[in-house]
Amino acid sequence: MTAGHGDEPQRPGIPDAGQRLNEELDRISERLQELAAAKDRLQGLLHAVLAISRELDLSSVLYRIVTTARDLVGARYGALGVLHESGEYLEAFITAGLSEEERAALAEVEFPHGRGVLGLLIHHPEPLRVTDIASHAASVGFPPGHPHMRTLLGVAISVRGEIYGDLYLSERHDGRPFDRADEEVLVALSSAAGIAIENARLFGQIRDSAETFQRLLLPTLPDLRPFTAAAIYQPAAEPNRLGGDWYDAVILPDGALGVVIGDVVGHDLHAAGAMAQTRSMLRALLYDRRTPASGILRQLDITLHATTENPVTTALLARIEPDGHGGWTLHWSTAGHLPPLLITPDRRAEYLHADPGVPLGVSTDQVRPDHTRALPAGAVVIFFTDGLVEHPEHSIDEGLDALAALATTYADQPLQDFVRTLADHRPSDGHDDMAILALRTPPPHDPAAPAPTREGCVSAAWTGPPARCRSTP
């Protein structure tokens, strides 16, 4: 029995096949877009990890973690809460994304310590996604002035197996709730963040220990009466806070005041060790010898050449002696060091420019010149290292001019405040360590009293302890 024409099987039409093909192409296109987005996120995550890892200062690391998380997920607001050592509440809260107006509105509001929804991660450190904060069972509301936030994504950050803090994001820019992919990215970032935080903490401990070591190598200024004196050492900015700058001052057996400022090339433990070695040698030579400053520097250079492999070092060595007429005389010699700055009682600034000689460690055959300058009573002399004035964007002369202007402005401050002001408002960029030593010569003595003499402290104007007022043999 032959089937009729109407009973033949239907064949798919061309339009139906084309529709299915288009649908399949659309699915392939969507999948490719998802893969491309995943690749972009992975690439972004790698860049984020590298960016966080470059930071060494802990506060910078924490802030970078928050801003990086916001960028990766596309969130408007971000915060990182640091847990108190008890693990019960937040002791610090770093935020990013708030506008100036929003920050101003929250200026009088205490930062959150982990109550409400934020506290869930403290007690249950599992990734948290909230689509509506206000309706969540743990919500306690927002303080007055707080920006409206509806969605929340949070993950805990662990350091060496212990919860360090919690990373929070709120409000995607596209208005959608946070999804599984956002959570996965934030969890991956939190792992890298934990490593970066631990590195920064270890670096901070090493840095603080190095700075303590550096300061222990520097002397505490003794009683230098009749002079007043103050000194300050400030380490370099990150990454290396060790350096080779130093200062020293001591009353010598003949009653003169010896002053030293120096700078060993380098910023590491070797430079700090070389500084301590050089300072000790120079103090011994200065205290033992009555030769001019140039002769002491020459002997120091010879000794260093023969007994050490220390780096090149700049130094300035000075003696300040009474001139017998109520004033003082500065005798000095330098080894490639910057000139001292003199501030007269009438607030005039003058750099004592002179032949600087060659640095220590260059050549022991070079002649080292000596220099002399009268110092008026009540003057301030500032000895300093180049870390105070050098800036990569300015010439050294600009730095020196800025220092002179700063010094004349604040020269009437007590010297301890004065050197702190110079350090705090330094013309340099802070990327080198610095040492500053300032001396003020005694005020004019009573005309009825005998003037200080070079032979000893027979003048009423010289008020140092008798043990310092030995006569010259």
C-alpha positions in Angstrom: 0.0 0.0 0.0 1.5 3.1 -1.1 1.4 6.1 1.2 -0.2 9.2 -0.1 1.6 12.4 -0.8 0.1 13.9 2.4 1.7 11.2 4.6 5.4 11.9 3.6 7.7 12.9 6.7 8.2 16.6 7.3 11.8 17.9 6.7 13.2 20.8 8.7 12.9 24.0 6.8 15.8 26.3 6.1 14.4 29.0 8.4 14.3 26.6 11.4 17.9 25.5 10.9 19.1 29.0 10.6 17.4 30.0 13.9 19.0 27.1 15.7 22.4 28.0 14.3 21.9 31.6 15.4 21.0 30.4 18.9 24.1 28.2 19.0 26.3 31.1 17.9 24.7 33.3 20.5 25.6 30.7 23.2 29.1 30.4 21.9 29.4 34.2 21.9 28.1 34.4 25.5 30.6 31.7 26.5 33.5 33.5 24.8 32.5 36.7 26.6 32.4 34.9 29.9 35.8 33.4 29.2 37.2 36.8 28.2 35.7 38.4 31.3 37.2 35.6 33.4 40.6 36.2 31.8 40.3 39.9 32.4 39.5 39.2 36.0 42.4 36.8 36.4 44.7 39.3 34.8 43.4 42.0 37.0 43.9 39.8 40.1 47.5 39.1 39.1 48.1 42.9 38.7 46.4 43.5 42.0 48.6 40.9 43.8 51.7 42.5 42.4 50.6 46.0 43.3 49.9 45.0 46.9 53.2 43.1 47.2 55.2 46.2 46.2 54.2 48.0 49.3 56.3 47.7 52.4 54.7 50.1 54.8 51.8 48.4 56.7 49.4 51.3 56.5 50.0 51.6 52.7 49.5 47.9 52.3 46.1 48.0 54.1 44.9 50.9 52.1 46.1 49.4 48.8 44.2 46.2 49.6 40.9 48.1 50.0 41.3 50.1 46.8 42.4 47.1 44.8 39.4 45.1 46.0 37.1 47.9 44.9 38.6 48.1 41.5 38.6 44.3 40.9 35.0 43.8 41.8 33.7 47.2 40.6 32.4 48.3 44.0 31.8 51.9 45.1 32.7 51.4 48.7 35.4 49.4 50.4 36.8 48.9 53.9 39.2 46.8 55.9 38.6 46.2 59.6 41.7 45.2 61.6 40.9 42.9 64.6 42.0 43.7 68.1 44.4 41.1 69.4 41.5 39.7 71.5 39.7 38.9 68.3 36.5 40.3 69.7 36.2 43.6 67.9 37.8 45.9 65.3 40.5 48.3 66.4 41.1 50.0 63.1 38.9 50.7 60.0 40.4 51.7 56.7 37.9 53.0 54.1 37.9 53.9 50.4 35.3 55.3 48.1 33.7 57.9 50.4 33.2 61.3 48.9 34.4 64.4 50.7 30.8 65.2 51.6 30.3 61.7 53.0 33.5 61.9 55.0 32.5 65.2 56.4 29.1 63.8 57.4 30.9 61.0 59.3 33.5 63.2 60.9 32.0 63.0 64.3 30.9 59.4 64.1 33.2 56.7 65.7 34.3 54.1 63.2 32.5 50.7 63.4 34.0 48.2 65.8 32.2 45.2 64.4 28.6 45.3 65.5 25.7 44.2 63.4 26.3 42.7 60.0 30.0 43.6 60.0 30.4 41.5 63.1 29.3 38.3 61.4 32.7 37.8 59.9 34.4 38.3 63.2 32.6 35.4 64.8 32.0 33.3 61.6 34.9 34.0 59.2 33.3 32.6 56.1 32.6 34.6 52.9 29.5 36.7 53.4 27.1 38.0 50.7 24.2 40.2 51.7 21.6 41.5 49.2 19.8 43.8 51.6 21.7 45.0 54.7 18.8 46.7 56.3 16.6 43.6 56.3 19.3 41.2 57.5 18.7 39.7 60.9 22.0 40.9 62.3 21.6 44.5 61.1 21.6 47.3 63.8 21.1 50.1 61.3 23.5 52.9 60.2 24.6 55.8 62.2 23.4 59.3 61.3 25.1 60.7 58.2 26.1 57.2 56.9 25.7 56.8 53.1 23.0 54.4 52.1 24.3 50.9 51.5 22.2 48.0 50.4 24.6 45.2 49.4 27.6 43.7 51.1 30.4 41.3 50.3 32.9 40.4 53.0 35.8 37.9 53.4 38.2 37.4 56.3 42.0 37.9 55.9 44.2 35.5 57.7 47.9 36.0 58.5 49.9 33.0 59.5 46.8 31.0 60.2 45.1 33.7 62.4 42.4 36.1 61.4 43.9 39.5 61.0 40.9 41.4 59.8 37.9 41.5 57.5 37.6 43.0 54.0 34.2 44.5 53.1 32.8 45.8 49.8 29.4 47.5 49.2 27.4 48.6 46.2 28.5 47.4 42.8 28.6 50.3 40.3 26.1 48.5 38.0 23.6 48.2 40.8 23.5 44.4 40.8 24.1 42.3 44.0 27.5 40.7 44.4 27.7 37.3 42.8 29.7 34.1 43.2 32.4 35.3 40.8 32.9 38.5 42.9 33.2 36.3 46.0 35.8 34.1 44.4 37.9 37.1 43.3 37.8 38.6 46.8 38.7 35.3 48.5 41.7 35.0 46.1 42.7 38.6 46.8 42.4 38.0 50.6 45.0 35.2 50.4 47.5 37.5 48.7 46.6 40.3 51.1 47.5 38.1 54.1 51.0 37.4 52.7 51.5 41.1 51.9 50.4 42.1 55.4 52.8 39.6 57.0 55.7 40.9 54.8 54.9 44.4 55.8 54.8 43.5 59.5 58.1 41.7 59.3 59.7 44.6 57.4 58.4 47.0 60.0 60.0 44.9 62.8 63.3 44.8 60.9 63.1 48.5 60.1 62.4 49.4 63.7 65.2 47.2 65.0 67.6 48.7 62.5 66.6 52.2 63.5 67.1 51.4 67.1 70.5 49.9 66.3 71.4 53.0 64.3 70.4 55.3 67.2 72.4 53.3 69.7 75.5 53.9 67.6 75.0 57.7 67.9 76.3 59.5 71.0 74.2 61.4 73.5 75.5 64.9 73.6 77.3 65.6 76.9 77.1 68.8 78.8 78.9 71.3 76.5 78.7 74.4 78.6 79.2 77.3 78.1 77.7 76.3 74.7 74.2 75.1 74.2 73.8 72.3 71.7 71.2 70.0 70.2 71.4 67.2 67.6 69.0 65.1 65.8 69.2 62.0 63.6 66.4 61.1 61.2 66.5 57.9 59.2 65.8 57.7 55.5 62.4 57.0 54.2 61.4 53.5 53.0 62.6 51.0 52.1 66.0 51.2 54.0 66.1 53.2 57.2 69.8 52.3 58.0 72.4 54.8 57.0 75.9 56.2 57.7 75.2 59.7 58.9 76.5 60.7 62.4 77.4 63.6 64.6 79.6 64.0 67.7 80.7 66.8 70.1 83.0 66.7 73.1 84.8 69.1 75.4 88.5 68.5 74.8 91.3 68.4 77.4 92.5 71.9 76.6 89.0 73.3 77.1 88.1 73.7 73.4 85.0 72.2 72.0 85.4 69.5 69.3 82.6 69.0 66.8 82.2 66.3 64.1 79.6 65.7 61.4 80.0 62.9 58.8 78.3 60.7 56.3 79.4 57.2 55.2 78.3 56.4 51.6 75.6 53.7 51.6 72.3 52.8 53.2 72.7 49.4 54.8 74.1 47.6 57.8 77.6 47.9 56.4 77.3 51.7 56.2 76.0 51.8 59.7 78.9 49.6 61.0 81.4 51.7 59.1 79.9 54.8 60.6 80.4 53.5 64.1 83.9 52.5 63.4 84.9 55.8 61.8 83.2 57.8 64.6 85.0 55.9 67.3 88.4 56.3 65.6 87.9 60.0 65.0 86.7 60.7 68.6 89.9 59.0 70.0 92.1 61.0 67.6 90.4 64.2 68.4 90.6 63.8 72.1 94.2 62.6 72.1 95.9 65.0 69.6 96.5 68.7 69.7 97.2 69.0 66.0 95.1 71.1 63.6 91.8 69.6 62.3 93.4 68.8 59.0 96.1 66.7 60.6 93.6 64.7 62.6 91.5 64.0 59.4 94.7 63.0 57.6 95.7 60.5 60.3 92.1 59.1 60.4 92.2 58.6 56.6 95.6 56.8 56.9 94.3 54.6 59.7 91.1 53.7 57.8 93.1 52.9 54.7 95.3 50.6 56.6 92.8 48.8 58.8 89.4 48.8 57.2 87.6 48.5 53.9 85.1 51.2 54.8 83.2 53.0 52.0 84.0 56.6 51.0 83.1 59.0 53.8 82.6 62.8 54.0 83.3 64.5 57.3 83.8 67.9 58.9 86.0 68.3 62.0 85.9 71.6 64.0 87.3 73.1 67.1 85.8 76.1 68.8 88.0 78.1 71.1 87.7 81.4 73.0 89.5 84.2 71.3 90.4 86.1 74.5 88.1 89.1 73.6 84.7 87.8 74.5 84.2 85.9 71.3 85.0 82.6 69.8 87.1 81.2 66.9 86.0 78.3 64.7 88.9 76.2 63.3 87.8 73.5 60.9 88.8 71.2 58.1 86.6 69.1 55.8 86.8 65.9 53.9 84.4 66.6 51.0 81.6 67.7 53.3 79.0 70.5 53.0 79.9 73.8 54.7 78.5 74.7 58.1 75.8 77.4 58.2 76.3 80.4 60.5 73.3 82.4 61.8 74.5 85.6 63.4 72.6 87.3 66.3 71.0 89.7 63.9 69.6 86.8 61.8 72.0 86.9 58.9 72.8 83.5 57.3 76.2 82.7 55.9 77.6 79.4 54.6 81.2 79.0 55.6 82.4 78.0 52.1 86.0 76.9 51.9 88.1 74.3 50.2 86.3 71.1 51.1 89.2 68.7 50.5 88.7 65.1 49.3 86.5 62.6 51.1 88.0 60.0 53.3 88.8 56.8 51.5 89.9 58.5 48.2 93.5 59.4 48.6 95.8 59.9 51.6 98.3 62.0 49.5 96.0 65.0 49.1 96.7 68.1 51.3 93.8 68.9 53.6 93.4 72.7 54.2 92.5 74.3 57.5 90.1 77.2 57.9 89.4 79.8 60.6 86.4 82.0 61.2 85.5 84.4 64.1 82.2 83.6 65.8 80.3 86.3 67.5 78.7 85.7 70.9 75.1 84.4 70.6 75.6 83.0 67.1 74.2 79.6 65.9 76.4 77.3 63.9 74.6 74.4 62.1 76.5 71.3 61.0 74.5 68.9 58.8 74.6 66.1 56.3 73.3 66.2 52.7 70.2 64.3 53.5 68.8 67.6 54.9 69.0 69.5 51.6 69.2 67.2 48.6 66.2 66.8 46.4 66.1 65.0 43.0 64.0 67.8 41.5 66.1 70.7 42.8 69.7 71.8 42.7 71.8 71.5 45.8 72.0 75.3 45.8 68.2 75.6 46.0 68.2 73.2 49.0 70.9 75.2 50.7 69.1 78.5 50.1 65.9 77.0 51.5 67.7 75.7 54.6 69.2 79.2 55.2 65.8 80.8 55.0 64.3 78.2 57.3 67.2 78.6 59.8 67.0 82.4 60.0 63.2 82.2 60.6 63.4 79.9 63.6 66.9 80.7 65.0 65.5 82.1 68.2 63.9 78.8 69.1 65.4 76.6 71.9 68.0 74.5 70.0 66.2 71.2 70.6 63.1 72.7 69.0 65.2 74.3 66.3 66.8 71.1 65.0 63.5 69.4 65.1 62.0 72.2 63.0 64.8 71.9 60.5 64.3 68.1 60.2 60.5 68.4 60.0 60.5 71.1 57.3 63.6 69.9 55.5 64.2 71.0 51.9 65.1 67.4 50.9 62.7 64.7 49.8 63.5 62.5 52.9 64.9 59.6 50.9 68.3 59.9 52.6 69.1 59.8 56.3 70.2 63.0 57.9 72.1 64.3 60.9 72.0 67.9 62.3 74.0 69.4 65.1 73.4 73.0 66.1 75.5 75.0 68.6 74.9 78.4 70.1 77.9 80.4 71.3 77.4 81.9 74.8 75.8 85.3 75.0 78.1 88.4 75.5 79.7 88.2 78.9 79.6 90.8 81.6 82.1 93.5 80.7 83.2 93.5 84.3 84.1 89.9 84.2 87.4 88.6 82.6 87.1 87.2 79.1 87.4 83.4 78.5 91.0 82.4 77.6 92.5 79.6 75.6 94.6 78.6 78.6 91.7 77.5 80.8 88.3 78.4 82.2 89.4 81.3 84.4 86.5 83.5 83.2 83.3 83.8 85.1 81.6 83.5 81.7 82.9 79.9 81.4 80.6 78.0 83.7 81.6 74.5 82.9 82.5 72.1 85.6 86.1 72.5 87.0 87.1 69.2 85.5 86.7 70.7 82.1 88.7 73.8 82.8 92.1 72.3 82.8 94.9 74.6 81.8 97.0 73.7 78.8 100.2 72.0 79.9 
